[in-house]
Amino acid sequence: IEGRKSAKTTGEKLVGEKAKGQVAIYNKTSLAKNFAKAAILIGPNNLTFTLDEAITIASQSSQLEGITFGKANSNITASSIGTESNLAPQSQFTFKEYSSSQFSAKTEAGLSGGTSRQMKAVSKDDMVNLLKSLSDELVIKQKEQLRSGLAPEEELLDKEVKIEIVDKKYSAAENDEVDDLNLILKLRVSFLAYKKENLNLLAQELFKDNIPSDFSFKTDNLDIKVLDVVWKDNKAKLQTHIKANLLPNLNINEIKANLKGKYPSFVQEYLTKIPQFLRADIKITPTLP
C-alpha cells in the first residue's frame, strides 16, 4: 500500500554569512615564515578566523631606528557566521599555534559582513514523526481493505504481524531550510486471518476439562478476544481471552411434567430444589376470576 503525507517542520537552523576583512601579519622572528591557507587566528573574545590563502612573511630586520617586524597583508574569514565577528579597526589577533611574541596580526579597517538569522528547517524528529504517522495511517487503511475482502466465516486479527518499508521518499533532508516536509511511503503489511470455527473448536477443547459435569455451554455463544499475537518462524502464538456462559444441564420435559396442574406455591417450592436456581417469574394466562 502506498500513500503520501506532509507536515510542518519544527526544527531551527542558524544561517547567515561569515565576517571577512584584511589583516596585517607581523613576523617577530629572525626567520621568514610560511603560513598555510586556513591557518587559525584567535581574535577578541576567543573568536576564531582562518587565512584565505597561503602567505610568506619576511623575517624581522634591524635598522638604525630599531627592529622592524616582517609584515604581509592577508584576507581572513571568520570560522562562524554571525555579527559578533564584525570587528572594529585595530583589533588584535594571535596565531593558535604560536605565541604573540613570535607572530601577531591586526586589522586596520576592521571586519564586516557577518550576519545570522534563524530559519525553519527539517529536524530528525520531523522525519521520524512523519514516517510513523503515515505508516500508522497506511496500516489502518490496509487492514480495512483486507477485512472487507474476508469471507463471513473468517476473522482478521487487529494487530499486524509484519511491516516492511518498500520505498520512502522525503522531499527534503535533515537540516534543509523548508517550511513543509513531504513523504511518499510504500509499505508491505502482513496480517493474520483465521476461521472462527477453528478457534471455537480450540476453545471447546480448552474448556472441556474445566466445565462441571452438570453444566454445558453453547459454542455459538463463546466470546473470544485476541489480545496479542506473536509471529515467529511462520507460526502464530495468540494470547486470547475466552468467555463462555454456562447453563445447568436440566431435563426440561421432566420439569414440565412435574409442574403441570400445580399451584404457584408448589411451583416455587419445587424450583428452589433445582441446582443453581435463582428465581422464577410466574405468570398465568388467561387471568382467572
Backbone as CSV, one residue per row, in Angstrom:
resi,resn,N_x,N_y,N_z,CA_x,CA_y,CA_z,C_x,C_y,C_z
1,ILE,0.856,-1.174,0.000,0.000,0.000,0.000,0.895,1.228,0.000
2,GLU,0.435,2.274,-0.698,1.254,3.477,-0.855,0.434,4.706,-0.498
3,GLY,1.102,5.708,0.064,0.423,6.950,0.408,1.416,8.076,0.580
4,ARG,0.885,9.279,0.769,1.735,10.447,0.969,1.146,11.326,2.062
5,LYS,2.015,12.096,2.704,1.586,12.947,3.804,2.602,14.081,3.960
6,SER,2.132,15.221,4.448,3.029,16.354,4.680,2.852,16.860,6.102
7,ALA,3.867,17.542,6.601,3.824,18.096,7.949,4.696,19.342,7.999
8,LYS,4.356,20.245,8.905,5.158,21.440,9.113,6.467,21.054,9.817
9,THR,7.544,21.696,9.409,8.831,21.431,10.047,8.908,22.179,11.379
10,THR,9.588,21.591,12.340,9.710,22.188,13.676,11.155,22.506,14.045
11,GLY,12.092,22.064,13.215,13.495,22.314,13.520,13.882,23.761,13.214
12,GLU,15.003,24.169,13.769,15.522,25.505,13.507,16.980,25.403,13.096
13,LYS,17.383,26.308,12.219,18.753,26.304,11.734,19.260,27.743,11.670
14,LEU,20.457,27.930,12.187,21.065,29.255,12.146,21.806,29.407,10.820
15,VAL,21.406,30.382,10.027,22.040,30.621,8.727,22.530,32.060,8.676
16,GLY,23.448,32.311,7.778,23.954,33.671,7.639,25.283,33.690,6.910
17,GLU,26.004,34.787,7.086,27.290,34.993,6.414,28.396,35.153,7.441
18,LYS,29.607,34.852,6.996,30.783,34.995,7.856,31.444,36.349,7.601
19,ALA,31.925,36.923,8.668,32.624,38.206,8.535,33.953,38.005,7.799
20,LYS,34.330,39.018,7.014,35.581,38.955,6.247,36.316,40.288,6.377
21,GLY,37.589,40.275,6.043,38.378,41.516,6.059,39.854,41.215,5.888
22,GLN,40.647,42.272,5.966,42.084,42.122,5.769,42.829,42.432,7.065
23,VAL,43.898,41.666,7.297,44.755,41.906,8.458,46.201,42.045,7.993
24,ALA,46.960,42.751,8.805,48.414,42.818,8.612,49.047,41.832,9.582
25,ILE,49.871,40.923,9.054,50.508,39.897,9.873,51.962,40.287,10.100
26,TYR,52.410,40.163,11.339,53.754,40.574,11.718,54.577,39.364,12.145
27,ASN,55.800,39.303,11.571,56.754,38.251,11.925,57.810,38.877,12.835
28,LYS,57.869,38.419,14.077,58.777,38.997,15.065,60.010,38.123,15.282
29,THR,60.216,37.152,14.373,61.354,36.239,14.496,62.417,36.590,13.464
30,SER,63.548,35.931,13.574,64.662,36.203,12.665,64.634,35.347,11.413
31,LEU,63.563,34.553,11.248,63.439,33.690,10.074,62.147,34.002,9.334
32,ALA,62.177,33.857,8.013,60.945,34.021,7.232,59.950,32.926,7.638
33,LYS,58.666,33.216,7.499,57.630,32.264,7.937,56.579,32.077,6.856
34,ASN,56.258,30.801,6.606,55.166,30.461,5.686,53.942,30.028,6.504
35,PHE,52.823,30.631,6.226,51.556,30.202,6.831,50.679,29.582,5.745
36,ALA,50.156,28.393,6.028,49.305,27.710,5.048,47.907,28.323,5.024
37,LYS,47.234,28.097,3.922,45.827,28.506,3.834,45.035,27.817,4.949
38,ALA,44.112,28.543,5.562,43.246,28.051,6.652,43.966,27.993,7.992
39,ALA,45.170,28.598,8.085,45.818,28.714,9.394,44.889,29.490,10.323
40,ILE,44.854,29.129,11.606,43.860,29.661,12.542,44.431,30.832,13.336
41,LEU,43.649,31.913,13.386,43.970,33.074,14.210,42.909,33.205,15.297
42,ILE,43.331,33.690,16.471,42.420,33.905,17.589,42.255,35.401,17.768
43,GLY,40.993,35.863,17.746,40.715,37.286,17.888,40.105,37.610,19.229
44,PRO,39.526,38.793,19.378,38.863,39.196,20.625,37.760,38.194,21.013
45,ASN,37.576,38.018,22.323,36.548,37.106,22.864,36.726,35.671,22.365
46,ASN,38.003,35.318,22.052,38.337,33.959,21.603,37.639,33.560,20.307
47,LEU,37.233,34.530,19.509,36.661,34.226,18.193,37.776,33.729,17.280
48,THR,37.470,32.751,16.430,38.488,32.179,15.541,38.259,32.598,14.095
49,PHE,39.378,32.729,13.370,39.364,33.137,11.972,40.398,32.297,11.227
50,THR,40.300,32.242,9.916,41.256,31.478,9.109,41.777,32.324,7.966
51,LEU,43.015,32.034,7.571,43.597,32.717,6.418,42.920,32.250,5.132
52,ASP,42.654,33.179,4.242,42.009,32.824,2.973,43.001,32.243,1.971
53,GLU,44.307,32.508,2.164,45.313,31.987,1.228,46.626,31.770,1.985
54,ALA,47.487,30.962,1.398,48.823,30.773,1.979,49.623,32.066,1.823
55,ILE,50.522,32.307,2.763,51.262,33.558,2.733,52.657,33.346,3.310
56,THR,53.634,34.097,2.780,55.005,34.079,3.290,55.340,35.462,3.849
57,ILE,55.917,35.485,5.067,56.244,36.749,5.724,57.743,36.788,5.989
58,ALA,58.356,37.869,5.569,59.805,38.016,5.770,60.132,38.125,7.252
59,SER,61.362,37.843,7.592,61.800,37.930,8.987,61.918,39.385,9.416
60,GLN,62.066,39.587,10.696,62.284,40.936,11.191,63.664,41.422,10.736
61,SER,63.871,42.739,10.720,65.153,43.301,10.285,65.574,44.409,11.243
62,SER,66.880,44.606,11.334,67.425,45.641,12.211,67.762,46.882,11.396
63,GLN,67.402,48.011,11.905,67.716,49.297,11.272,68.215,50.254,12.357
64,LEU,68.729,51.420,11.934,69.252,52.380,12.897,68.189,52.788,13.917
65,GLU,66.940,52.875,13.457,65.852,53.287,14.343,65.408,52.154,15.279
66,GLY,65.843,50.922,15.033,65.446,49.777,15.844,65.107,48.584,14.981
67,ILE,64.313,47.699,15.524,63.924,46.461,14.831,62.610,46.688,14.100
68,THR,62.541,46.258,12.840,61.311,46.325,12.040,60.809,44.902,11.804
69,PHE,59.572,44.675,12.247,58.989,43.330,12.079,58.679,43.072,10.606
70,GLY,58.815,41.757,10.213,58.351,41.369,8.890,56.839,41.546,8.796
71,LYS,56.338,41.973,7.657,54.908,42.277,7.544,54.361,41.844,6.191
72,ALA,53.156,41.308,6.198,52.439,40.976,4.963,50.944,41.065,5.240
73,ASN,50.200,41.443,4.223,48.741,41.554,4.358,48.058,40.285,3.832
74,SER,46.961,39.896,4.493,46.209,38.712,4.063,44.738,38.891,4.406
75,ASN,43.884,38.284,3.600,42.445,38.274,3.897,42.115,37.114,4.834
76,ILE,41.216,37.361,5.761,40.786,36.316,6.691,39.264,36.243,6.689
77,THR,38.772,35.090,7.143,37.326,34.855,7.230,37.010,34.247,8.586
78,ALA,35.922,34.697,9.187,35.501,34.151,10.479,35.152,32.683,10.336
79,SER,35.407,31.919,11.389,35.086,30.484,11.355,33.588,30.236,11.465
80,SER,32.867,31.181,12.109,31.434,31.010,12.322,30.671,32.196,11.776
81,ILE,29.406,31.942,11.409,28.548,33.032,10.960,28.145,33.881,12.168
82,GLY,27.701,35.103,11.909,27.197,35.935,12.999,27.829,37.308,13.030
83,THR,27.113,38.234,13.642,27.563,39.626,13.724,28.681,39.817,14.733
84,GLU,28.862,38.853,15.664,29.888,39.022,16.689,31.300,39.048,16.095
85,SER,31.432,38.553,14.863,32.760,38.558,14.218,33.013,39.826,13.410
86,ASN,32.051,40.740,13.389,32.275,42.045,12.757,33.098,42.897,13.720
87,LEU,34.408,42.942,13.527,35.313,43.572,14.486,35.683,44.996,14.089
88,ALA,35.993,45.767,15.104,36.364,47.174,14.895,37.800,47.280,14.367
89,PRO,38.156,48.398,13.760,39.546,48.618,13.330,40.509,48.497,14.512
90,GLN,41.718,48.116,14.185,42.797,47.947,15.157,42.587,46.749,16.096
91,SER,41.701,45.807,15.719,41.520,44.592,16.526,42.755,43.711,16.398
92,GLN,43.179,43.117,17.504,44.405,42.335,17.561,44.104,40.827,17.445
93,PHE,45.058,40.091,16.831,44.923,38.651,16.650,46.242,37.966,17.009
94,THR,46.139,36.714,17.418,47.315,35.860,17.578,47.072,34.573,16.805
95,PHE,48.164,33.860,16.511,48.019,32.574,15.833,47.867,31.471,16.874
96,LYS,47.005,30.517,16.566,46.691,29.459,17.517,47.929,28.683,17.936
97,GLU,48.849,28.441,17.004,49.991,27.572,17.278,51.226,28.328,17.784
98,TYR,51.115,29.672,17.875,52.313,30.446,18.222,51.955,31.509,19.253
99,SER,53.003,31.936,19.970,52.798,32.989,20.959,52.806,34.343,20.261
100,SER,52.234,35.339,20.941,52.174,36.686,20.361,53.550,37.320,20.260
101,SER,54.548,36.781,20.993,55.908,37.317,20.895,56.585,36.876,19.601
102,GLN,55.986,35.898,18.912,56.542,35.419,17.642,55.793,36.001,16.444
103,PHE,54.466,35.864,16.495,53.651,36.325,15.363,52.369,36.961,15.900
104,SER,51.897,37.960,15.237,50.634,38.592,15.598,50.011,39.186,14.339
105,ALA,48.804,39.660,14.485,48.111,40.268,13.349,47.195,41.366,13.850
106,LYS,46.865,42.294,12.953,45.997,43.410,13.310,45.200,43.828,12.079
107,THR,43.939,44.123,12.310,43.116,44.616,11.207,43.083,46.132,11.247
108,GLU,43.389,46.738,10.108,43.416,48.200,10.049,42.003,48.762,9.915
109,ALA,41.208,48.160,9.022,39.873,48.718,8.710,38.742,47.968,9.407
110,GLY,39.074,46.882,10.111,38.029,46.088,10.755,37.494,44.993,9.836
111,LEU,36.600,44.171,10.387,35.957,43.086,9.628,34.470,43.351,9.538
112,SER,33.842,42.936,8.459,32.407,43.187,8.275,31.777,42.059,7.466
113,GLY,30.444,42.124,7.345,29.699,41.154,6.525,29.117,39.997,7.300
114,GLY,29.408,39.902,8.603,28.869,38.781,9.387,27.406,38.973,9.723
115,THR,26.585,38.000,9.401,25.146,38.053,9.716,24.680,36.684,10.201
116,SER,23.504,36.648,10.850,22.905,35.368,11.248,21.415,35.554,11.453
117,ARG,20.652,34.491,11.205,19.201,34.504,11.424,18.725,33.066,11.579
118,GLN,17.603,32.891,12.280,17.012,31.566,12.478,16.074,31.239,11.328
119,MET,16.200,30.020,10.813,15.330,29.566,9.720,14.648,28.261,10.116
120,LYS,13.436,28.061,9.593,12.765,26.768,9.755,13.538,25.702,8.987
121,ALA,13.720,24.563,9.625,14.485,23.501,8.980,13.926,22.146,9.378
122,VAL,14.327,21.126,8.641,13.890,19.750,8.907,14.728,19.174,10.046
123,SER,14.058,18.732,11.108,14.756,18.071,12.207,14.627,16.559,12.049
124,LYS,15.452,15.836,12.789,15.377,14.378,12.755,14.022,13.909,13.270
125,ASP,13.509,14.584,14.306,12.184,14.224,14.849,11.091,14.430,13.816
126,ASP,11.214,15.485,13.004,10.211,15.722,11.946,10.126,14.514,11.016
127,MET,11.275,13.971,10.635,11.308,12.844,9.708,10.756,11.579,10.374
128,VAL,11.158,11.357,11.630,10.708,10.160,12.352,9.194,10.208,12.585
129,ASN,8.704,11.374,13.049,7.277,11.501,13.367,6.404,11.391,12.126
130,LEU,6.859,11.972,11.008,6.078,11.891,9.763,6.031,10.454,9.257
131,LEU,7.139,9.740,9.363,7.176,8.341,8.943,6.215,7.505,9.774
132,LYS,6.219,7.708,11.091,5.328,6.930,11.964,3.860,7.265,11.701
133,SER,3.563,8.561,11.545,2.177,8.977,11.328,1.622,8.391,10.035
134,LEU,2.376,8.503,8.949,1.909,7.972,7.664,1.855,6.449,7.699
135,SER,2.840,5.821,8.332,2.845,4.364,8.433,1.612,3.868,9.177
136,ASP,1.261,4.529,10.283,0.070,4.133,11.059,-1.189,4.254,10.202
137,GLU,-1.293,5.330,9.447,-2.475,5.535,8.602,-2.579,4.455,7.529
138,LEU,-1.445,4.117,6.917,-1.471,3.116,5.849,-1.800,1.731,6.393
139,VAL,-1.309,1.424,7.591,-1.603,0.120,8.202,-3.108,-0.003,8.458
140,ILE,-3.714,1.058,8.990,-5.158,1.043,9.251,-5.934,0.895,7.942
141,LYS,-5.504,1.615,6.925,-6.186,1.539,5.622,-6.061,0.150,5.029
142,GLN,-4.865,-0.429,5.134,-4.662,-1.777,4.613,-5.531,-2.792,5.349
143,LYS,-5.625,-2.630,6.662,-6.440,-3.550,7.462,-7.909,-3.479,7.041
144,GLU,-8.403,-2.270,6.811,-9.804,-2.110,6.382,-10.038,-2.759,5.023
145,GLN,-9.084,-2.603,4.115,-9.232,-3.201,2.786,-9.234,-4.728,2.867
146,LEU,-8.341,-5.273,3.680,-8.275,-6.728,3.817,-9.532,-7.274,4.483
147,ARG,-10.002,-6.561,5.496,-11.180,-7.034,6.231,-12.410,-7.078,5.321
148,SER,-12.517,-6.111,4.419,-13.684,-6.074,3.535,-13.673,-7.239,2.546
149,GLY,-12.503,-7.856,2.325,-12.419,-8.955,1.380,-12.505,-10.331,2.010
150,LEU,-12.735,-10.408,3.321,-12.802,-11.702,4.002,-14.155,-12.375,3.804
151,ALA,-14.130,-13.686,3.889,-15.381,-14.444,3.879,-16.067,-14.289,5.233
152,PRO,-17.396,-14.517,5.296,-18.129,-14.332,6.559,-17.579,-15.178,7.710
153,GLU,-17.050,-16.366,7.398,-16.573,-17.239,8.471,-15.143,-16.926,8.907
154,GLU,-14.541,-15.884,8.301,-13.154,-15.537,8.629,-13.088,-14.280,9.487
155,GLU,-12.034,-14.206,10.263,-11.814,-13.056,11.140,-10.372,-12.592,10.971
156,LEU,-10.170,-11.260,10.916,-8.832,-10.689,10.770,-8.350,-10.202,12.127
157,LEU,-7.133,-10.584,12.490,-6.557,-10.097,13.737,-6.210,-8.622,13.593
158,ASP,-6.491,-7.845,14.629,-6.274,-6.403,14.562,-4.799,-6.044,14.426
159,LYS,-3.952,-6.791,15.083,-2.528,-6.431,15.104,-1.800,-6.991,13.890
160,GLU,-1.063,-6.112,13.221,-0.262,-6.572,12.093,0.912,-7.403,12.600
161,VAL,1.374,-8.356,11.786,2.483,-9.217,12.200,3.799,-8.823,11.538
162,LYS,3.718,-8.042,10.470,4.959,-7.625,9.809,4.702,-6.365,8.984
163,ILE,5.614,-5.393,9.115,5.563,-4.184,8.303,6.924,-4.017,7.635
164,GLU,6.929,-3.968,6.327,8.166,-3.775,5.572,8.075,-2.479,4.780
165,ILE,9.110,-1.657,4.877,9.171,-0.431,4.078,9.745,-0.796,2.706
166,VAL,8.919,-0.703,1.695,9.345,-0.998,0.330,10.093,0.193,-0.262
167,ASP,9.574,1.399,0.012,10.214,2.598,-0.518,9.726,3.805,0.273
168,LYS,10.614,4.771,0.491,10.230,6.030,1.135,11.041,7.162,0.518
169,LYS,10.342,8.262,0.240,10.989,9.423,-0.379,10.551,10.691,0.341
170,TYR,11.512,11.331,1.010,11.261,12.623,1.641,11.530,13.737,0.626
171,SER,10.810,14.842,0.782,11.007,15.980,-0.120,12.226,16.805,0.271
172,ALA,12.766,16.571,1.460,13.939,17.317,1.917,14.727,16.447,2.889
173,ALA,15.977,16.818,3.101,16.840,16.082,4.020,16.932,16.820,5.350
174,GLU,17.503,16.158,6.335,17.668,16.764,7.646,18.490,18.053,7.517
175,ASN,18.024,19.108,8.213,18.655,20.435,8.240,18.380,21.272,6.994
176,ASP,17.626,20.741,6.034,17.254,21.564,4.885,16.294,22.668,5.335
177,GLU,16.420,23.846,4.719,15.622,25.011,5.118,14.292,25.026,4.368
178,VAL,13.296,24.340,4.906,11.955,24.302,4.304,10.908,24.413,5.407
179,ASP,9.727,24.909,5.039,8.623,25.028,5.999,7.796,23.753,6.084
180,ASP,7.752,22.990,4.988,6.936,21.779,4.941,7.785,20.595,4.493
181,LEU,7.515,19.447,5.116,8.204,18.210,4.746,7.170,17.226,4.204
182,ASN,7.437,16.667,3.021,6.532,15.705,2.393,7.179,14.323,2.356
183,LEU,6.344,13.311,2.452,6.837,11.929,2.412,5.926,11.078,1.544
184,ILE,6.533,10.335,0.629,5.821,9.307,-0.136,6.326,7.969,0.378
185,LEU,5.408,7.141,0.854,5.779,5.891,1.532,5.046,4.706,0.928
186,LYS,5.787,3.638,0.715,5.206,2.394,0.213,5.541,1.279,1.199
187,LEU,4.497,0.611,1.695,4.662,-0.445,2.694,4.120,-1.770,2.194
188,ARG,4.678,-2.831,2.750,4.087,-4.159,2.609,3.686,-4.596,4.017
189,VAL,2.383,-4.739,4.229,1.866,-5.037,5.570,1.219,-6.419,5.577
190,SER,1.591,-7.223,6.560,1.038,-8.581,6.672,0.161,-8.691,7.917
191,PHE,-1.023,-9.266,7.734,-1.945,-9.545,8.822,-2.234,-11.042,8.857
192,LEU,-2.775,-11.478,9.967,-3.206,-12.871,10.086,-4.729,-12.929,10.126
193,ALA,-5.258,-13.912,9.439,-6.690,-14.170,9.479,-6.906,-15.624,9.905
194,TYR,-8.034,-15.885,10.521,-8.335,-17.249,10.954,-9.827,-17.516,10.753
195,LYS,-10.163,-18.795,10.723,-11.573,-19.174,10.646,-12.137,-19.248,12.059
196,LYS,-13.260,-18.595,12.267,-13.876,-18.563,13.598,-14.148,-19.981,14.112
197,GLU,-14.554,-20.851,13.198,-14.883,-22.227,13.598,-13.673,-22.920,14.214
198,ASN,-12.492,-22.666,13.636,-11.287,-23.316,14.157,-10.955,-22.843,15.566
199,LEU,-11.124,-21.536,15.797,-10.836,-21.014,17.124,-11.897,-21.474,18.125
200,ASN,-13.143,-21.613,17.664,-14.202,-22.143,18.538,-13.897,-23.572,18.962
201,LEU,-13.423,-24.377,18.001,-13.083,-25.770,18.329,-11.934,-25.831,19.331
202,LEU,-10.975,-24.954,19.148,-9.854,-24.908,20.087,-10.337,-24.503,21.478
203,ALA,-11.244,-23.517,21.520,-11.790,-23.067,22.800,-12.562,-24.190,23.499
204,GLN,-13.304,-24.952,22.712,-14.048,-26.075,23.299,-13.106,-27.089,23.932
205,GLU,-11.982,-27.354,23.260,-11.010,-28.292,23.814,-10.421,-27.762,25.122
206,LEU,-10.188,-26.451,25.156,-9.620,-25.856,26.364,-10.610,-25.907,27.530
207,PHE,-11.896,-25.731,27.210,-12.925,-25.699,28.251,-13.367,-27.092,28.698
208,LYS,-13.159,-28.054,27.843,-13.755,-29.375,28.031,-13.518,-29.954,29.423
209,ASP,-12.300,-29.864,29.917,-11.973,-30.494,31.197,-12.173,-29.562,32.381
210,ASN,-12.678,-28.355,32.123,-12.850,-27.390,33.212,-14.308,-27.051,33.487
211,ILE,-15.224,-27.735,32.800,-16.651,-27.466,32.997,-17.251,-28.554,33.894
212,PRO,-17.940,-28.171,34.964,-18.593,-29.170,35.826,-19.532,-30.054,35.011
213,SER,-19.676,-31.272,35.447,-20.452,-32.253,34.686,-21.929,-31.885,34.550
214,ASP,-22.433,-31.093,35.508,-23.856,-30.743,35.444,-24.083,-29.413,34.707
215,PHE,-23.061,-28.958,33.952,-23.196,-27.735,33.165,-22.791,-28.002,31.725
216,SER,-23.226,-27.107,30.863,-22.821,-27.165,29.461,-22.833,-25.749,28.902
217,PHE,-22.267,-25.564,27.691,-22.292,-24.244,27.067,-22.530,-24.409,25.575
218,LYS,-23.041,-23.342,24.980,-23.270,-23.336,23.544,-22.066,-22.703,22.850
219,THR,-21.551,-23.392,21.861,-20.347,-22.909,21.179,-20.587,-21.596,20.438
220,ASP,-21.837,-21.366,19.997,-22.095,-20.129,19.257,-22.177,-18.915,20.177
221,ASN,-22.134,-19.141,21.510,-22.167,-18.030,22.454,-20.799,-17.742,23.068
222,LEU,-19.773,-18.349,22.514,-18.422,-18.084,23.020,-17.993,-16.654,22.687
223,ASP,-17.406,-15.980,23.667,-16.874,-14.639,23.462,-15.349,-14.747,23.450
224,ILE,-14.748,-14.600,22.251,-13.310,-14.785,22.096,-12.674,-13.463,21.666
225,LYS,-11.710,-13.004,22.450,-10.974,-11.793,22.115,-9.483,-12.124,22.029
226,VAL,-8.870,-11.758,20.922,-7.427,-11.962,20.761,-6.723,-10.710,21.276
227,LEU,-5.937,-10.871,22.347,-5.266,-9.734,22.978,-3.933,-9.413,22.322
228,ASP,-3.231,-10.442,21.870,-1.910,-10.208,21.287,-1.564,-11.373,20.370
229,VAL,-0.649,-11.112,19.449,-0.201,-12.165,18.541,1.296,-11.995,18.318
230,VAL,2.022,-13.100,18.410,3.457,-13.111,18.142,3.692,-14.023,16.951
231,TRP,4.296,-13.462,15.908,4.538,-14.214,14.670,6.018,-14.549,14.589
232,LYS,6.332,-15.828,14.578,7.737,-16.246,14.515,7.823,-17.597,13.824
233,ASP,8.800,-17.695,12.905,9.035,-18.944,12.178,7.763,-19.475,11.533
234,ASN,6.993,-18.565,10.943,5.742,-18.934,10.252,4.717,-19.576,11.171
235,LYS,4.817,-19.265,12.465,3.806,-19.745,13.415,3.287,-18.557,14.212
236,ALA,1.998,-18.601,14.509,1.375,-17.520,15.268,1.014,-18.014,16.664
237,LYS,1.459,-17.275,17.656,1.093,-17.583,19.029,0.121,-16.493,19.493
238,LEU,-1.106,-16.928,19.791,-2.153,-15.985,20.160,-2.363,-15.972,21.669
239,GLN,-2.469,-14.774,22.206,-2.895,-14.626,23.592,-4.367,-14.209,23.542
240,THR,-5.210,-15.035,24.104,-6.641,-14.798,23.955,-7.348,-14.748,25.305
241,HIS,-8.499,-14.097,25.295,-9.405,-14.104,26.440,-10.717,-14.720,25.952
242,ILE,-11.073,-15.852,26.537,-12.260,-16.587,26.084,-13.268,-16.671,27.221
243,LYS,-14.480,-16.308,26.929,-15.540,-16.320,27.932,-16.702,-17.175,27.431
244,ALA,-17.179,-18.041,28.311,-18.313,-18.901,27.952,-19.370,-18.804,29.054
245,ASN,-20.608,-18.658,28.655,-21.714,-18.670,29.613,-22.204,-20.108,29.795
246,LEU,-22.135,-20.586,31.028,-22.520,-21.972,31.310,-23.973,-22.038,31.771
247,LEU,-24.621,-23.098,31.366,-26.007,-23.338,31.778,-26.108,-24.714,32.443
248,PRO,-26.928,-24.808,33.501,-27.116,-26.122,34.135,-27.756,-27.094,33.142
249,ASN,-27.358,-28.341,33.250,-27.982,-29.376,32.423,-29.311,-29.765,33.064
250,LEU,-30.428,-29.333,32.497,-31.759,-29.580,33.052,-32.576,-30.468,32.116
251,ASN,-33.408,-31.321,32.727,-34.360,-32.133,31.964,-35.653,-31.339,31.882
252,ILE,-35.780,-30.534,30.846,-36.907,-29.621,30.734,-38.239,-30.375,30.670
253,ASN,-38.262,-31.452,29.936,-39.524,-32.218,29.819,-39.972,-32.761,31.168
254,GLU,-39.019,-33.226,31.975,-39.370,-33.740,33.311,-39.902,-32.624,34.200
255,ILE,-39.293,-31.449,34.106,-39.741,-30.316,34.921,-41.150,-29.902,34.510
256,LYS,-41.404,-29.880,33.218,-42.745,-29.530,32.736,-43.805,-30.483,33.289
257,ALA,-43.469,-31.746,33.241,-44.442,-32.761,33.716,-44.728,-32.595,35.209
258,ASN,-43.682,-32.276,35.985,-43.862,-32.140,37.440,-44.601,-30.870,37.822
259,LEU,-44.560,-29.873,36.970,-45.221,-28.606,37.302,-46.656,-28.539,36.779
260,LYS,-46.960,-29.405,35.872,-48.263,-29.330,35.202,-49.411,-29.515,36.212
261,GLY,-50.334,-28.511,36.228,-51.504,-28.608,37.061,-51.277,-28.266,38.524
262,LYS,-50.111,-27.730,38.887,-49.795,-27.413,40.287,-50.026,-25.943,40.566
263,TYR,-50.251,-25.636,41.845,-50.441,-24.254,42.277,-49.096,-23.518,42.284
264,PRO,-49.134,-22.191,42.150,-47.885,-21.402,42.158,-46.991,-21.652,43.373
265,SER,-47.569,-21.832,44.512,-46.765,-22.055,45.719,-45.957,-23.344,45.600
266,PHE,-46.558,-24.391,45.015,-45.830,-25.649,44.805,-44.724,-25.465,43.767
267,VAL,-45.062,-24.684,42.720,-44.074,-24.438,41.661,-42.822,-23.775,42.239
268,GLN,-43.047,-22.748,43.083,-41.911,-22.040,43.676,-41.087,-22.989,44.543
269,GLU,-41.739,-23.791,45.334,-41.026,-24.708,46.221,-40.254,-25.763,45.416
270,TYR,-40.854,-26.229,44.354,-40.207,-27.253,43.522,-38.948,-26.698,42.837
271,LEU,-39.098,-25.482,42.295,-37.977,-24.896,41.548,-36.778,-24.590,42.439
272,THR,-37.049,-24.239,43.699,-35.916,-23.910,44.584,-35.020,-25.110,44.849
273,LYS,-35.507,-26.297,44.573,-34.703,-27.510,44.800,-33.816,-27.857,43.600
274,ILE,-34.003,-27.107,42.513,-33.179,-27.351,41.318,-31.810,-26.691,41.519
275,PRO,-30.708,-27.378,41.261,-29.369,-26.788,41.430,-29.206,-25.502,40.596
276,GLN,-28.520,-24.522,41.184,-28.226,-23.244,40.534,-29.477,-22.399,40.277
277,PHE,-30.616,-22.751,40.932,-31.824,-21.959,40.726,-31.665,-20.589,41.376
278,LEU,-32.093,-19.530,40.640,-32.016,-18.171,41.165,-33.403,-17.630,41.505
279,ARG,-34.294,-17.608,40.519,-35.637,-17.106,40.785,-36.572,-17.580,39.671
280,ALA,-37.895,-17.445,39.903,-38.890,-17.776,38.880,-39.929,-16.666,38.838
281,ASP,-40.282,-16.276,37.623,-41.372,-15.302,37.456,-42.573,-16.082,36.909
282,ILE,-43.646,-16.112,37.670,-44.825,-16.910,37.295,-45.928,-15.981,36.774
283,LYS,-46.412,-16.312,35.600,-47.497,-15.553,35.004,-48.515,-16.532,34.438
284,ILE,-49.777,-16.346,34.788,-50.837,-17.242,34.350,-51.720,-16.520,33.344
285,THR,-51.911,-17.137,32.176,-52.793,-16.554,31.169,-53.730,-17.642,30.642
286,PRO,-54.986,-17.327,30.381,-55.603,-16.010,30.682,-55.804,-15.855,32.196
287,THR,-56.041,-14.609,32.613,-56.261,-14.321,34.048,-57.551,-14.948,34.495
288,LEU,-57.503,-15.732,35.560,-58.691,-16.426,36.049,-59.469,-15.511,37.016
289,PRO,-60.820,-15.696,37.116,-61.607,-14.876,38.030,-61.123,-15.054,39.479
